[in-house]
Amino acid sequence: MTKPKIAFYWCASCGGCEEAVVDLGEGLLTVVELVEVAFWPVALDFKREDVEALEDGELAAAFINGAVRTSEQEEMARLLRRKSAAVVAFGSCAILGGVPGLANLYEGRDILDLVYHQVPSVDNGDGTLPAPESRVAEGELTLPAFDATVRTLDQVIGVDYYLPGCPPPAGLIASAVTALVEGKLPARGAVLAPDVALCSECPRAATKPDKLLVRAFRRPHQMLIDPELCLLAQGLVCLGPATRAGCAAACPGGNMPCTGCMGPTSSVVDYGAKALSAMASLLDADGEDEVAARVAEIVDPVGTFYRYSLPASLLHRRVRPAARDEKEEVAP
């Protein structure tokens, strides 16, 4: 019996999603028995030519992790889309943009300037920046182009399924592969995780007050966290009320607040706005000054509420205003 072929590929991400596949442990042997891994360059000796040699649609599924930032990542995503019957956006970065998506707060040229000119450990006296094409004595060298904006996978190609998490929990990965092999996947477009809030599986749920009000927000390093009490009730910014379940509340179980890596449930349009609204609804403050003081306690609001989801949000990215002289040049 011919095994279905699957592929794994890594775009703009930290590599944790690749580690998550290995975290299947002995379960990985079961997966290998069910499928043929036809492309997994981070773990096995595969080349781009191996994918190009496949028939269109020959892969049963491609699990693509990471956001899309470079021309090479976009090319590989489009190639795998053509060769795959199904594409799974694998992890927070592929689905929402992830932590790499916070780069959308800055212009691409400013990022390159910082990395290649300003970092103290860099010795770049000529001020050289990487270029897509360079000619040297030996011939022409090429590098992937650095796109202006970090994009989610489905902003570049069609995506059939979404497997959330940073990284996706091993149990969800195993269930997704098994469902794929057995032909028991849900309708296309589905998120392969429970469609309820994380609080539903949090071991601290019973300690959450019926009427929860927060008088002050604190950060984990500013306190000794009670290992059993609801984190929100302790004044910590825990995003469980706005976040999808499926991770078994791993962070609250480890005595840390949820940061939202599982993303939103299907009823949410903009994750960051939902998370912000959830925190605002708990605020117990009188008058504008007190409200302002409580808000100031949330350090880096964008990084807190859009940590994983800026490219997928309604905001998408920060747009730098034109300089005054540029405005004057185009003014009627």
Secondary structure by P-SEA (a helix, b strand, c coil): cccbbbbbbbccccaaaaaaaacccaaaaaaaaacccccccccccccaaaaaacccccccccccccccccaaaaaaaaaaaaaccccccccccccccccccccccccaaaaaaaacccccccccccccccccccccccccccccccccccccccccccccbbbbcccccaaaaaaaaaaaaaccccccccccccccccccccccccccccccccccccccccccccccccccccccccccccccccccccccccccccccccccccccccaaaaaaaaaaaacccccaaaaaaaaaacccccccccccccccccccbbbbcccaaaaaaacc
